[in-house]
Amino acid sequence: MTVPLTATVPESTEDILLKGFSALEMENEKIETAQQFYSWFSKIHTQMDQDEGTKYREMRNYLNGFQEQCDAILNDVNTALTHLESLQKQYLFVSTKTGALHEACEQLLREQSELVDLAENINQKLSYFNELEHINTKLHSRTLSVNSEGFIPMLAKLDGCITYVSSHPGFRDYPVYLAKFKQCLTKAMHLMKTYTVNTLQNLTTQLTKRSLIEQVEQRTEKSSEYQQLLNEIHQCYLEQRGLLLGPSIASTIADLTSQNNRDHCALVRSGCAFMVHVCQDEHRLYNEFFTKPTPKLDELLEKLCISWYDVFRPLIIHVNHLETLSELCGILKNEMLEDHVHNNVEQLGAFAAVAKQMLEDVQERLVYRTHIYIQTDIVGYKPASGDLAYPDKLEMMEQIAQSIKEEQKRLPAADASFAEVQLEDPDSQNVIKSGTPPRSQSTISPADLHGMWYPTVRRTLVCLSKLYRCIDRAVFQGLSQEALSACIQSLLAAADSITKNKTQTDGQLFLIKHLLILREQIAPFHTDFAIKEISLDLKKTREAAFKMLNPKSVPRLFRLNSNNSILEFLLEGSPEIKEHYIDSKKEVDRNLKSACEKFIQHQTQLFVGHLEEFMTKVTALKNMSHQGGPKYLLAQQPWAQPAKINDVVASTYKTIKNKLPPILRSLSLYLSNKDTEFILFKPVRSNIQQTFQKLHSVLQEDFSGEDLQIIACPSMDQVNLLLSISK
């Protein structure tokens, strides 16, 4: 192994010893003998012991210093605790004294408050007794008048004092003060009595001198000065009556309004009755003073009635119910104007003017709400599933009626009256009773019940019945036209829905029945349902404008002769005003006629549709032959073979036989009137008979006897016998 060049040479023993002696500060000493070594070693050992004890002594001294500091701190803490205990005792002493002081102060404040309340209570009680001197002084004053501003407040104080003293008999000197207060009351009553008696005596004296007013009235025709004097007397009288009546009427109207704030009809009836009495009383009072009338009296009364109108009108503009508005119209129109005013025109002229204005406001509100009602409840009506449940609901009602009738038959004769059950709501006049004998010509259909009518029909008729006697005829005609048109549109939509959900026959019969109801129910309204509409026809104006703006006419714009285009436009291009009438009653009839025609056409197609198709082909074939075309024998056509004709005839006969009873059943269920059923189905029966008659003519003309036997067409007697069930 090769030693690296950087390796150090190990130190010798002598070098190590020199370093040790140097560390012990013994460089100059040498140990040559064992004795020297022992001496040196002993010295070293002693020095080592000394060095080791020094560290412990220093640590002991260091800890002793800490002990002394801790003892000093402990002494300081003990001293501080002693001081704190002293401070705590002093604090408790001061806190106790402070709490006692606060309690004493609070007690004093409570006592002060109690004393203040007691003083106020005493002053309040004494105030009644102290008023005695003030009241007594005022009553014995020579300047006191019962008309003065302070008399009534003083009288109120006197009444209060007597009431208070009377209710506290335990007070000191109670009898003395009560007697003195009653003496004051006696004095006040004497003053009021004296004043009232004097006033009444003066009024009596003045009334007995009415001859002076009579003299003035007698001289008005002789001199305008007397007429002027009489006018001034009238003016003064009416001004005084206005001052007296105004507050009283306002107070009474306020009381009536608060008492009937939810019943507008009762409010209008009581308010108008009150104003009628006021007008009549004022006229009678006026006639006690004067013999000649004056228009100023009606002016005063109309002003007083307007105060009632000002309270009435804000209430009316918030009424939404048509029934309430129609009843208000009836009260104002029938009870007030046609009853009271008509029987006493002279005295109720002022009231009549205001009542007419009130009636016009109610009618205006009624017309406005009717327009909204038509749009929301008729035009915007969304039918429920039960509204379109035809014919299920009719069959259900018929079953109920039948069960009631059977139940009545099972009851004893004495109890038969108890089986009469109404199948109608209270508002309807159409009532089915189980005890009612059946009519010979017709029976009441469930569809005739007011509650079974389609909702828009019921709403339309109720609305018209409310409006009929409430508004002017012209306005009623316009509203009825709008309502009936909306009702018809709703019926058409409902009929379409029933057709989609059930059958076309149900939809058509539903429409026919309700149009019949409409026509029957509007008949009692003795009015013309036609309204005149005015439109502006701009056809000539448009043509004249196009003619003027034609490029060929431009050179003629500024000519000065009769060929001037502008002049022609002004003369020939004026719009025309056209008038046309809309009759809602005729619209009902027109829709009813259309519905009946569609029903007849549909039923005819249902019964003999295939046979009519065959006859159409036959007619077309004959027309071709008559127009010069090739002559074809009917029997030679593939579609006119006896066997195929037999299929068509047999299918048609089977259809009539199977479907005729259900159709007649539907007619009876919806219409329940033999005459109406016969009239509606008669054209269908005639169409069937005519179709078979045409078929017989064709068969007799173009087919042999053998073919006729194969065709086996029923005779007319057989067809009539089959159709006789509908008679």
Secondary structure as GFF3:
##gff-version 3
##sequence-region A 1 727
A	DSSP	alpha_helix	13	23	.	.	.	ID=ss1
A	DSSP	alpha_helix	34	139	.	.	.	ID=ss2
A	DSSP	alpha_helix	151	166	.	.	.	ID=ss3
A	DSSP	alpha_helix	174	208	.	.	.	ID=ss4
A	DSSP	alpha_helix	211	218	.	.	.	ID=ss5
A	DSSP	alpha_helix	224	259	.	.	.	ID=ss6
A	DSSP	alpha_helix	264	289	.	.	.	ID=ss7
A	DSSP	alpha_helix	295	316	.	.	.	ID=ss8
A	DSSP	alpha_helix	322	330	.	.	.	ID=ss9
A	DSSP	pi_helix	331	341	.	.	.	ID=ss10
A	DSSP	alpha_helix	342	343	.	.	.	ID=ss11
A	DSSP	alpha_helix	349	373	.	.	.	ID=ss12
A	DSSP	pi_helix	374	379	.	.	.	ID=ss13
A	DSSP	three_ten_helix	386	388	.	.	.	ID=ss14
A	DSSP	alpha_helix	392	410	.	.	.	ID=ss15
A	DSSP	three_ten_helix	413	419	.	.	.	ID=ss16
A	DSSP	three_ten_helix	446	448	.	.	.	ID=ss17
A	DSSP	three_ten_helix	450	452	.	.	.	ID=ss18
A	DSSP	alpha_helix	455	468	.	.	.	ID=ss19
A	DSSP	alpha_helix	473	501	.	.	.	ID=ss20
A	DSSP	alpha_helix	504	522	.	.	.	ID=ss21
A	DSSP	beta_strand	530	537	.	.	.	ID=ss22
A	DSSP	alpha_helix	539	549	.	.	.	ID=ss23
A	DSSP	three_ten_helix	551	556	.	.	.	ID=ss24
A	DSSP	alpha_helix	565	572	.	.	.	ID=ss25
A	DSSP	beta_strand	576	583	.	.	.	ID=ss26
A	DSSP	alpha_helix	584	626	.	.	.	ID=ss27
A	DSSP	three_ten_helix	634	636	.	.	.	ID=ss28
A	DSSP	three_ten_helix	638	640	.	.	.	ID=ss29
A	DSSP	alpha_helix	642	670	.	.	.	ID=ss30
A	DSSP	alpha_helix	674	702	.	.	.	ID=ss31
A	DSSP	alpha_helix	705	711	.	.	.	ID=ss32
A	DSSP	alpha_helix	716	723	.	.	.	ID=ss33
A	DSSP	three_ten_helix	724	726	.	.	.	ID=ss34
###
